[in-house]
Amino acid sequence: MKWLIILFLLLLLVAIVAWQYRRQLMTAWFMYQTFRKMRKRMKPPNEKQVEPKTRSGDTELVRCPKCQKWMAKEDGVKLKSDYFCSLACLEESVTFNK
């Protein structure tokens, strides 16, 4: 019987505190729900997956004239007859030749 009275008093104290701070508790609950919705929207959907490039078995390799790196011809950036491995190499080569 003693424990029931203590439990009742404790629940009464929690109810009084909750009533006093009800606005702050409602604001905190609203912020929690808002941040949860924002995180859910920012999360990328699981259905989208990037499909890997399909290549034939015979791929021609070319060498970048700037950094001498070998790459597949279809991955290169073409300028006239040269294939560069990236736009950075292409830009460096063009600005170097000026």
C-alpha positions, 0 to 999 in steps of 0.5 A: 500500500505504501508503494502505491501511494508513493507511485501515485504521488510521483505520477501526480508530480510528473503530471503537474510538471508536464502541465507547467511546461506543456508549451515547451514540450509541445514545441520540442515535439513539433521540432522533433517531428520537423527534423525527422521529416527533413532527414527523411526527405534528404535521405536518398531513396533506396530504389535508385541504383546506378547502372554500371557501364556496359563495355564490349570485350575489346576496348581500345586503350589510349594514352593521355598526352598530358599525364601519360595515363592509359584509359579506355577510348570511350572514357577519354575527352577528345580534342582534335586527335588526342584523348585526355583522361580528364577535363583538368588535363585538357585545360592544362594542356590548352593553357600550356600551349598558349 
